[in-house]
């Protein structure tokens, strides 16, 4: 039986290693943006154009990881270990193949992608400069995104088995290697913006090689031909991950639409929104860690039919998240002047960033609650409910808020709209999750994708 006497302690023990790893990743991404910003606003704008596609690729790998982890953790809780091994093998290999195909497709669409954000005008030297920067950077960035996906998919197997320390350690290792190579490749070897992507590839690639050697003696994978239930497990995995990937497509689509609206405000706005997204990820580090550490715990409780522990765990997570985010918001607001000295920007970007750091962080607590609620609903085998919550957050609240804000031509109103949308999304998601638990969980049986 699983220990549930101290849910908060268990939650912190599982979440802290992942949180440290993600903190390292977010820190390096922020430093990446600072380094790229030193190259010029055009380079930062090109880097910003990758943001919707980063969300897309992360969405695919997270969708696969969440779905596979939900099935694996329930199988481990129910002591069906062969099933857990088969799902691990299918999810990692299938996920890498799918991610490779998506990256290859995006590479072929480079010119069409650029035209979405910038109006084609070959007579404009600024347009020609942006085209050259983007075409040079794009394939290197895609390969770095693929290296991130491979490491994530491998470490999701660790998390399904309750090992979050290895995930955190590998994220930290990749980040340190990335940070070492960043200034060398960008400035010393004069590779410019593509040096940042190569540094990321080296960091995640080296960490992946270590994980492959570490996994070999653990016997968490099997030869698929050796298990008669392989086809059934494959179908179950496809059903589950098709829903979770669709769920994760929504943030990618919303990021794409948001960037299209932001682009109407100019190149400076694209550069600013890119930098704000990195800072936002930094502030959401605990949220992201909880979305990775909680689903295996929820799945194992569900598989072991310890339903009362799920509600207790959720309450502990919400209190931890809201407290952490509130403290972070105050610290960021008070240290705005210091942050601006560390991130040299042009005057318009400086003013926008000052406003954003005072207004938006307070909304990341409710936003975090919404993100955690979605991951929990997926772990409970109700991806359709999770999809509905995500859709409401992004397309009923967030995108309309961005559209209204940019329609005014003022970034201030855009930031206000995004803040209100985040707070409403958190409130809606929490009540939706609690109502589901109250009406359904007491009568549930351990299963997958029964939404």
C-alpha positions, 0 to 999 in steps of 0.5 A, spaced: 500 500 500 502 507 498 504 511 504 499 517 504 500 519 512 504 525 509 501 527 502 505 534 503 512 531 504 511 526 499 509 531 494 515 535 496 520 529 495 517 527 488 517 535 486 523 538 488 528 534 484 524 535 478 523 543 480 530 544 481 531 541 474 526 545 471 529 551 474 536 550 471 532 549 464 528 555 465 534 559 467 538 557 461 533 559 457 532 566 460 540 567 459 539 564 452 534 570 451 539 575 454 545 572 450 541 573 443 538 579 445 545 582 445 546 580 438 540 585 437 533 586 437 532 582 430 535 576 433 531 576 439 525 577 434 527 571 430 528 567 436 521 569 438 518 566 432 520 559 434 515 560 441 509 557 438 513 551 435 516 550 441 510 550 445 507 545 439 513 540 440 513 540 447 506 539 447 507 533 443 512 530 447 508 532 454 502 529 451 505 522 449 509 522 456 503 524 460 499 519 457 504 513 457 505 515 464 498 515 466 498 508 464 504 505 466 503 508 473 496 505 474 499 498 471 505 499 477 500 500 482 496 494 480 502 490 479 502 489 472 509 490 470 509 487 464 504 492 461 508 497 464 514 495 460 511 494 454 508 501 454 515 504 456 518 501 450 512 503 445 512 510 448 519 512 447 520 509 440 514 511 437 514 518 440 521 519 438 519 517 431 513 522 431 517 527 433 522 526 428 517 526 422 514 533 425 521 536 425 522 534 418 515 537 416 516 544 420 523 544 416 520 544 409 515 549 411 520 554 413 518 560 408 511 559 409 512 559 417 516 566 416 510 569 412 505 568 417 509 573 422 512 578 417 509 580 411 513 579 405 517 584 402 523 583 398 525 590 397 525 591 404 532 590 407 529 589 414 525 583 411 531 580 407 535 580 414 530 577 418 529 571 412 536 570 412 536 570 420 530 565 420 532 560 415 539 559 418 537 558 425 531 554 424 534 547 422 539 548 428 533 550 433 529 544 430 534 539 432 535 542 439 528 541 440 528 534 438 534 532 443 530 535 448 524 531 446 528 524 446 531 526 453 524 528 456 521 521 453 526 517 456 525 520 463 518 520 463 519 512 464 523 514 471 517 518 473 512 513 472 516 508 477 517 514 482 524 516 480 524 524 479 531 525 482 534 522 475 529 527 471 532 533 475 539 531 475 539 530 467 535 536 466 540 540 471 546 536 467 543 538 460 542 545 463 550 546 465 553 543 459 548 548 455 550 554 459 558 552 458 557 552 450 552 558 450 557 564 450 563 560 447 559 558 441 555 564 440 560 569 441 567 566 441 566 562 435 562 567 432 556 562 430 551 567 432 544 565 434 545 558 431 550 557 436 545 557 442 541 552 438 547 547 438 549 548 445 542 546 447 543 540 442 550 538 446 547 539 453 541 534 452 544 530 447 550 528 452 545 527 458 541 522 453 547 518 452 548 517 460 540 516 461 541 510 455 547 507 459 543 508 466 537 505 463 540 498 461 540 494 467 533 497 470 529 492 465 524 497 464 523 496 457 522 489 453 522 486 446 515 487 444 515 481 440 516 477 447 509 479 449 502 477 447 499 483 449 503 488 445 497 490 440 492 491 445 497 495 449 499 499 443 491 501 442 490 503 449 497 507 448 494 510 442 487 512 445 490 515 451 495 519 448 491 521 442 487 525 447 493 528 451 496 530 445 490 533 442 490 537 449 497 539 448 496 542 441 491 547 444 497 551 448 501 550 441 495 553 437 493 559 442 501 561 442 501 561 435 494 565 435 497 570 440 504 571 436 500 573 430 496 578 434 502 581 438 506 581 431 501 586 429 504 591 434 511 590 431 518 587 431 519 590 438 513 587 440 515 580 438 521 580 441 518 583 448 513 577 448 518 572 447 522 574 453 516 575 457 514 567 455 521 565 458 520 569 464 513 566 465 516 559 464 521 561 469 515 563 474 511 557 473 517 552 474 513 549 480 507 548 476 511 545 471 514 540 476 508 539 479 505 537 472 510 532 471 511 529 479 503 529 480 500 524 475 504 518 477 502 519 484 495 520 482 495 514 477 498 509 482 493 511 488 488 510 482 491 503 480 491 501 488 484 504 489 486 509 494 481 514 492 481 518 498 489 520 498 488 523 491 483 529 494 488 530 500 494 530 495 490 536 491 489 540 496 496 540 499 499 541 492 494 547 491 496 550 497 503 549 496 503 552 489 499 558 491 503 560 496 510 559 492 507 563 486 505 569 491 511 570 494 515 569 487 510 575 485 512 579 490 519 578 489 519 579 482 515 586 483 520 588 488 526 586 484 524 589 477 529 595 477 535 589 478 532 585 473 532 591 468 539 592 469 541 585 468 537 585 461 539 590 457 533 592 452 531 598 448 526 603 451 520 600 449 521 593 451 524 596 458 517 599 459 513 593 457 517 589 461 517 593 467 509 593 467 509 586 466 513 584 472 508 588 476 502 586 473 502 579 471 506 574 476 500 575 481 496 571 476 501 565 475 498 562 481 491 561 478 494 559 472 498 554 475 492 551 478 489 550 472 495 547 469 495 542 474 488 540 474 489 538 467 495 534 468 491 531 474 485 529 470 489 526 464 492 522 470 485 520 472 484 517 465 479 523 463 483 526 457 476 529 454 475 533 461 482 535 461 481 538 454 475 541 455 478 545 461 484 547 456 480 549 451 476 554 456 482 557 458 486 558 452 480 560 447 474 562 451 479 566 456 486 567 454 486 568 446 480 573 446 483 577 452 490 578 447 485 579 441 482 585 445 488 588 448 492 588 441 486 591 438 487 597 442 494 598 440 497 598 447 501 593 450 499 595 457 491 593 455 494 586 452 498 585 459 491 586 463 487 582 459 492 576 459 492 577 467 485 577 468 484 571 463 489 567 467 486 568 474 479 566 471 482 560 468 484 558 475 478 559 478 474 555 473 479 549 473 479 548 480 471 548 481 471 543 475 476 538 478 473 538 485 466 537 482 469 531 478 472 528 484 466 529 488 461 526 483 465 521 479 471 518 483 468 515 489 465 510 484 470 510 479 474 503 477 482 504 475 481 504 468 484 508 462 481 513 457 474 512 460 472 519 459 
